[in-house]
């Protein structure tokens, strides 16, 4: 698989559920959240990481297209195509079918549940992620308890 095919598969998988492509990122706008998905090329070999981030609208009033580093909490898609859990997608070892299934899994079991409920769902799925959340998100979560 090459870079173009990898990015095309990601574009198809995200657009099927309503993401829009804008300035090298994929965005999903809900009433409560903005979801950002982007790719990060590895410096070491022909592979990518797929990063995602959530911005809580109550914290960011006028933000429409945040960059991944502006998100309140960020994570990476899990490459579950092998027996072990990893975050790197090696283009020379993964097939298109496996990549589609992997993207579908991450979208279905991480992104969609958080969008359908709220940011608290993310911390139900990944309890230790609270340690990587930005301070403004932690303060926001304390207020809404």
Secondary structure as a PSIPRED ss2 file (coil, helix, strand):
# PSIPRED VFORMAT (PSIPRED V4.0)

   1 X C   1.000  0.000  0.000
   2 X C   1.000  0.000  0.000
   3 X H   0.000  1.000  0.000
   4 X H   0.000  1.000  0.000
   5 X H   0.000  1.000  0.000
   6 X H   0.000  1.000  0.000
   7 X H   0.000  1.000  0.000
   8 X H   0.000  1.000  0.000
   9 X H   0.000  1.000  0.000
  10 X H   0.000  1.000  0.000
  11 X H   0.000  1.000  0.000
  12 X H   0.000  1.000  0.000
  13 X H   0.000  1.000  0.000
  14 X H   0.000  1.000  0.000
  15 X H   0.000  1.000  0.000
  16 X C   1.000  0.000  0.000
  17 X C   1.000  0.000  0.000
  18 X C   1.000  0.000  0.000
  19 X C   1.000  0.000  0.000
  20 X E   0.000  0.000  1.000
  21 X E   0.000  0.000  1.000
  22 X E   0.000  0.000  1.000
  23 X C   1.000  0.000  0.000
  24 X C   1.000  0.000  0.000
  25 X E   0.000  0.000  1.000
  26 X E   0.000  0.000  1.000
  27 X E   0.000  0.000  1.000
  28 X E   0.000  0.000  1.000
  29 X E   0.000  0.000  1.000
  30 X C   1.000  0.000  0.000
  31 X C   1.000  0.000  0.000
  32 X C   1.000  0.000  0.000
  33 X E   0.000  0.000  1.000
  34 X E   0.000  0.000  1.000
  35 X E   0.000  0.000  1.000
  36 X E   0.000  0.000  1.000
  37 X E   0.000  0.000  1.000
  38 X E   0.000  0.000  1.000
  39 X E   0.000  0.000  1.000
  40 X E   0.000  0.000  1.000
  41 X E   0.000  0.000  1.000
  42 X C   1.000  0.000  0.000
  43 X C   1.000  0.000  0.000
  44 X C   1.000  0.000  0.000
  45 X C   1.000  0.000  0.000
  46 X C   1.000  0.000  0.000
  47 X E   0.000  0.000  1.000
  48 X E   0.000  0.000  1.000
  49 X E   0.000  0.000  1.000
  50 X E   0.000  0.000  1.000
  51 X E   0.000  0.000  1.000
  52 X E   0.000  0.000  1.000
  53 X E   0.000  0.000  1.000
  54 X E   0.000  0.000  1.000
  55 X E   0.000  0.000  1.000
  56 X E   0.000  0.000  1.000
  57 X C   1.000  0.000  0.000
  58 X C   1.000  0.000  0.000
  59 X C   1.000  0.000  0.000
  60 X C   1.000  0.000  0.000
  61 X C   1.000  0.000  0.000
  62 X C   1.000  0.000  0.000
  63 X C   1.000  0.000  0.000
  64 X C   1.000  0.000  0.000
  65 X C   1.000  0.000  0.000
  66 X C   1.000  0.000  0.000
  67 X C   1.000  0.000  0.000
  68 X H   0.000  1.000  0.000
  69 X H   0.000  1.000  0.000
  70 X H   0.000  1.000  0.000
  71 X C   1.000  0.000  0.000
  72 X C   1.000  0.000  0.000
  73 X E   0.000  0.000  1.000
  74 X E   0.000  0.000  1.000
  75 X E   0.000  0.000  1.000
  76 X E   0.000  0.000  1.000
  77 X C   1.000  0.000  0.000
  78 X C   1.000  0.000  0.000
  79 X E   0.000  0.000  1.000
  80 X C   1.000  0.000  0.000
  81 X C   1.000  0.000  0.000
  82 X C   1.000  0.000  0.000
  83 X C   1.000  0.000  0.000
  84 X C   1.000  0.000  0.000
  85 X C   1.000  0.000  0.000
  86 X E   0.000  0.000  1.000
  87 X C   1.000  0.000  0.000
  88 X E   0.000  0.000  1.000
  89 X E   0.000  0.000  1.000
  90 X E   0.000  0.000  1.000
  91 X C   1.000  0.000  0.000
  92 X C   1.000  0.000  0.000
  93 X C   1.000  0.000  0.000
  94 X C   1.000  0.000  0.000
  95 X C   1.000  0.000  0.000
  96 X H   0.000  1.000  0.000
  97 X H   0.000  1.000  0.000
  98 X H   0.000  1.000  0.000
  99 X H   0.000  1.000  0.000
 100 X H   0.000  1.000  0.000
 101 X H   0.000  1.000  0.000
 102 X H   0.000  1.000  0.000
 103 X H   0.000  1.000  0.000
 104 X H   0.000  1.000  0.000
 105 X H   0.000  1.000  0.000
 106 X H   0.000  1.000  0.000
 107 X H   0.000  1.000  0.000
 108 X H   0.000  1.000  0.000
 109 X H   0.000  1.000  0.000
 110 X H   0.000  1.000  0.000
 111 X H   0.000  1.000  0.000
 112 X H   0.000  1.000  0.000
 113 X H   0.000  1.000  0.000
 114 X H   0.000  1.000  0.000
 115 X H   0.000  1.000  0.000
 116 X H   0.000  1.000  0.000
 117 X C   1.000  0.000  0.000
 118 X C   1.000  0.000  0.000
 119 X H   0.000  1.000  0.000
 120 X H   0.000  1.000  0.000
 121 X H   0.000  1.000  0.000
 122 X H   0.000  1.000  0.000
 123 X H   0.000  1.000  0.000
 124 X H   0.000  1.000  0.000
 125 X H   0.000  1.000  0.000
 126 X C   1.000  0.000  0.000
 127 X H   0.000  1.000  0.000
 128 X H   0.000  1.000  0.000
 129 X H   0.000  1.000  0.000
 130 X H   0.000  1.000  0.000
 131 X H   0.000  1.000  0.000
 132 X H   0.000  1.000  0.000
 133 X C   1.000  0.000  0.000
 134 X C   1.000  0.000  0.000
 135 X H   0.000  1.000  0.000
 136 X H   0.000  1.000  0.000
 137 X H   0.000  1.000  0.000
 138 X H   0.000  1.000  0.000
 139 X H   0.000  1.000  0.000
 140 X H   0.000  1.000  0.000
 141 X H   0.000  1.000  0.000
 142 X H   0.000  1.000  0.000
 143 X H   0.000  1.000  0.000
 144 X C   1.000  0.000  0.000
 145 X C   1.000  0.000  0.000
